[in-house]
Amino acid sequence: MDTKLKKISRLFPKPARVTAFVLACITAGSAIFGAVMTREREWVLQSDDSYGNIETSYLASENYRRQLRDMYEQLCILGVCELAQCDDDMNYIGNKYVQSDFMWYLDFNQYKYKKTDSGFLPVSDMFDYYVSYTRPVIEEVIADETVTDEETTYQQTASTDIPTEPKTLYVTNLSADTIRDDMTEEERIEKLKKISSSYILRDDDVLSSDMTSSGTMLYYDYPAVEDGHLIEAGESYPNNFLPMGGWYHDSYGRYVYNFGNSEPIKFYTYPGNSKAGIIARREAIEEKVRSDEFWASKSYSDTQRITWVEEDGGYVTYSGDIFSQPDYQAYKGDTSGLTVFIAPKEGVLEKYGEEYAGVLHQYNVIKNVTTVMVVLALLLVLYLMTAAAVSGLTHEEGGGLLVHIPFEVHLIVLLLLFFYILGNYYNGGYELSRDLLELTNSRLPGNIFSFIWDCVLAAAGLHIGTHIIRTVFGRKTRQSLCTPKLAGRLAARFRETEFCKNRQHMPVGKKLKRRTLWTVAAAAVAFYAVVMLYEYGYSVDIPVMMGIAALVVFIITQTQNFMLSRDLSKLDRRIEALRQDKPFDEKVSAISDIKADIDMLDSISETVNEAVEERIKSERMKIELVANVSHDLKTPLTSIISYIDLLKKSDLDDEASAYVQILDKKSQKLKSIVADVFSLAKATSGIDVSMEELDFVMLFNQSLADADDKIKQSGKTVKVTVSEDSAPIVGDGAKLYRVFQNIIDNALKYSMDGSRIFLEIGRVGKNIVFTAKNTSSYPIDFTPEEITERFVRGDSSRTDGGSGLGLSIAKSFTEACGGRFDIVLDGDMFKASVTMPITEKNEPEKEII
């Protein structure tokens, strides 16, 4: 593998990588710069109704459509607001606050105008225009009682000054030779049509043009008046035309205009600091009614508009929609007398068309060059990324100062560079290219600086990106991360706090209970937020903040529960390993909910292991002591027996001979006791046990046959029942033989004279069981545990007989062979049983011929 990597690394020599890096920076910088330059021209070349769709004609461009729409909007408002409120001498006789708002509207939108003796005269370098308003005959003048003398600029005229014929007032930026006062309205319109092209004419609420409809329809919706109330109206129109729109005024003193503008334009007949002006500028109005009347009179849909309710001396104050008030009345504005004519000035379309074509040419050239730069940059970046990956795999040193900067900082800087370039692409074009002429003029110094800056950004991004790839493939990510180290330090400090210490010693059940309460509380808060949002119409901010807080609490508690479930699984495996006495290497976090329980379990395990080791050590010392003592007793005892044998052969008198017989009997008994103790010690220690396959039934029959003389001498009746012909087991034959011998001897010694002894062998499940039952010749005042203790006899009053090790040896030998020894006492009935597992032998399958 190393050889292959070395061969591959030769494909990426350092000079080639440096050259590729420089070229990648230049091409990537060119691609970024070209993308922004392309984006700048897209803002100019796109249509206003189809974002991103490049138009080849200047008439369909967003720049032309915007200026046309703005010109149409101000001319329509000029006609119905200014001209409709002038007398025959073009003196404004309407509400002065409405005129003031009109001037503010022109200034706010930066519309150029000049004020002449004929009124407002819009100024446009692009369009010729003509706007007029034909005022109908006024049969009777009704004074507006709400308007005072202080709020108007004129006094009511005498009845002799009331016009009796229609009067047309107009404003135009065309010369007086073109549009003359002695011409009729129809003659002016016809002349405008003859001398202009690409015009749009609004006359008698009809839009017309010498242009052909584009066929692409737009939709304009706006509020209109029907039966004194506002309704939602709308109209569709070709995208190279303009909408009709309309206007209205209402009983609250508002004049509202909708002539293609996205939001209604509002003028007011009252000063803003007056009570009426404050009410007029509101979209909602406050009313006070009795609380019982309020709830009785309002429907459910009405109450949904209430934003707040407040008790106030038996009354409730609520804020409702001003349009739904009982006294609200809307009046449709008259547009039938409005005439608006707009046409591009002579030579303007040619001039802007050429500039537009120049921008379109720049767009196509820059786009094609940018595409080539993008492809080259991608190839070079791919080469550098591959080289960085190979460099990481071969553990080549590199990176310079970047090696000492944390990995997370690299990622953050790379993301910031990416979003900076992306934001510059989406926003920079819009901010820098709203003016068409700005793109056609030379901006060489700024462009050079932008290109160099984009190359620097590309170089920084490439350098950091290749370093990240080298770090990842070099498997150095973990050691270069600073977050785990910082988190570890913070966690270490947190573990030292009293809060953490108290929490670690808190029972798991209490922690889970608290967490459950937090989860329930979060669910309740979320439910209440939904109720607030949909039932009572609260502001959206409050329910959303409550919902976010509830979600955060829910995520935290459920994450902790998930971690607890994972740690509880580890605890189960820890207990199972402890049960099976196996090692357990899994660790839990120092801040885990069950860390204290794990530590307690480990402490208990260590304590138990130490106690078991001490017990085993103590037992081993006892066994070794007994074995050593037994062994040490054998040598002098053998000498004593030998001398007694010599004395028995000597010619002694009767009294001395009797003494020698007693010595011989006692020494043989002591020899037997020492042998039993020694055997018992070896069986208990697990040594001197020779396991082999044998037949349990056959071994019993042999033991019974060898004990035949003892049975006859005892004069007891022994009844034997063997229900199995054979029972294969694994055990030590000599020791099991001794078990049978001790049990039979014990029954013969301690059974009542004239009683019967029952010896039985039978199969119980997968075990073979030997049972010896007899009736005791003395009262049984001991327990099964006591009778199997060493040096304990059932009849403690007897001073002769056994050593008290018979049943203890039988129990130890049985357990050493893998069996179970039991004693059952029922009155004077004594029952000893030996249970051994039967070895199952698989018979070989017979071949089918």
Summary of the structure (lengths in Angstrom):
residues: 849
radius of gyration: 56.0
end to end distance: 56.7
largest distance: 187.0
contacts: 2359
relative contact order: 0.06
helix: 54%
strand: 18%
